[in-house]
Amino acid sequence: MHKVQPGEAYVEWVAVSANARGQGAGTLLMRWAKETALEQGAERLTLGVVNGNPAISLYERSGFVKQQQPFCETLLDNYCGAFCVLGC
């Protein structure tokens, strides 16, 4: 479980239904998340994702960058990753 740090906004969960994928819904959701985080005074916006999830390319296109996450590496043997945008 992720513990949100001061100045951080965290995307707990995001999903786009299969029939809406590839139509820009995910991009709009990520844009909304960034705008809302900034409006609320966040200095960082983060999310966690399972390695191999096809949404990783969406997060990267949205400006998120992969961060080292000891929890993932230690407990889940590199099956998850953490991404960050805004002040990373």
C-alpha positions in Angstrom: 0.0 0.0 0.0 1.3 3.4 -1.0 1.8 6.0 1.7 1.2 9.5 0.3 4.0 11.9 1.2 3.5 15.7 1.9 3.1 17.6 -1.4 2.2 14.4 -3.3 -0.9 13.4 -5.1 -1.3 9.7 -5.9 -3.4 8.1 -8.6 -4.9 5.2 -6.7 -6.8 3.6 -9.6 -7.6 4.4 -13.2 -9.2 2.3 -15.9 -10.7 2.7 -19.3 -13.3 0.1 -20.6 -12.1 -2.1 -23.4 -14.4 -0.6 -25.9 -13.2 3.0 -25.2 -9.5 2.3 -25.4 -7.5 4.0 -28.1 -9.9 6.9 -28.3 -8.1 9.3 -26.0 -10.0 8.6 -22.7 -6.9 7.6 -20.8 -5.1 10.7 -22.1 -7.9 12.9 -20.8 -7.9 11.2 -17.5 -4.2 11.6 -17.0 -4.5 15.3 -18.0 -7.3 15.8 -15.5 -5.3 14.1 -12.8 -2.3 16.4 -13.4 -4.5 19.5 -13.5 -6.3 18.6 -10.4 -3.1 17.7 -8.5 -1.7 21.2 -9.5 -4.9 23.0 -8.5 -4.8 21.2 -5.1 -1.2 22.4 -4.6 0.6 19.1 -5.2 4.3 19.2 -6.0 4.4 15.6 -7.3 1.9 13.2 -8.9 2.6 9.5 -8.7 1.1 6.2 -9.5 2.0 2.5 -9.2 1.5 0.0 -12.0 2.2 -3.7 -12.6 5.1 -4.3 -15.0 3.9 -5.3 -18.4 0.6 -3.4 -18.1 -0.1 -1.9 -21.5 -1.1 1.4 -19.9 2.6 2.1 -19.1 2.9 3.6 -22.6 0.0 6.0 -21.8 1.7 7.0 -18.5 5.0 7.6 -20.3 3.2 9.7 -23.1 1.6 11.7 -20.3 5.0 12.6 -18.9 5.4 10.1 -16.1 8.8 8.7 -15.6 9.7 5.4 -14.0 11.1 5.7 -10.5 13.0 3.1 -8.4 10.6 1.5 -5.9 12.3 -0.7 -3.3 8.9 -2.1 -2.2 8.3 -3.5 -5.7 11.8 -4.9 -6.1 11.9 -6.5 -2.7 8.4 -7.9 -2.2 7.2 -8.5 -5.7 10.4 -9.4 -7.6 10.2 -6.5 -10.1 6.5 -7.1 -11.0 5.5 -3.6 -10.3 6.8 -0.1 -11.0 6.3 3.4 -9.7 5.9 6.4 -12.0 6.1 10.1 -11.3 5.3 13.4 -13.0 5.5 16.9 -11.7 8.7 17.8 -9.8 10.4 14.4 -10.1 
